[in-house]
Amino acid sequence: GRRALVAGVADDNGFGFAIAKALAAAGASVCVATWPPALNIFLNLIERGKIDDSRRLADGSLMTFERIYPLDATFDTLADAPEEIRTNKRYAERGDFSIEGLATQLVADFGEKPLDIVVHSLANGPEVKKPLLEVSRHGYLAAVSASAYSMVSMVQRLGPLLRPGGSFSSLTYMASERVIPGYGGGMSSAKAALESDTRTLAFEAGRKFGARVNVISAGPYASRAASAIGI
Ligand code: NAD
């Protein structure tokens, strides 16, 4: 069977969960990766049966996640995380939450070539509510780091783990190509980078790993992340 990793699932509301469910319904084993600050809440929701209705598949069974990994996609290696993050309670209890840590753990759990499908369904822009005219350099670079470079780093580190015919997908938003007031904080810039990088990554990762790389431009949807900005 195929195995998928969906990065950016922390509740039953976002695109990541819906994609995980569609993959599970199609017969794939699904692992997810969750941002450490959201991980405890997500595990509680699952344990207490709060998302059982959402987990139910057409055949009546409940979708299960083969693994739920901690992932902060702004860190390529654990050493890149600053001391205050590494010692933060939510992070410290989770082991190596970096992208490299995720790759290492996948190989430890399933062997050298554990994956067929990788989905990047995560984004973050700390100043998303600010129009570009008011965004700080720090906020802009944080948006690009979490929302665009995270994909580059995931393809670098998970590419070698893909079986033949494997694929990467990510999610973008139309604000990369047209002005959408409210989609601020450099998030429009991050999505433009993500889309451009997808073309280059497809060229490079196709040759290096035999992998496809695609990005889907999703319509507006009131996920947790989007509700915060009223998109
Ligand atoms: P969501 O809140 O369900 O998903 C975003 C996830 O990213 C959350 O689980 C969050 O915990 C995680 N995350 C944030 N920072 C992270 C980090 N540093 N490391 C790891 N994970 C981190 O919201 P969503 O709207 O389903 O977003 C999924 C993807 O879809 C994003 O790329 C988003 O930009 C894109 N998208 C959303 C819309 C929309 O209207 N909702 C439209 C087009 C594209």
Residues whose N, C-alpha, C, O or C-beta is under 5 A from the ligand:
A	BS01	NAD	G8 V9 A10 N13 G14 F15 G16 W35 A38 L71 D72 A73 T74 S121 L122 A123 N124 A146 L171 T172 Y173 A218 G219 P220 Y221 A222 S223 R224 A225 A226
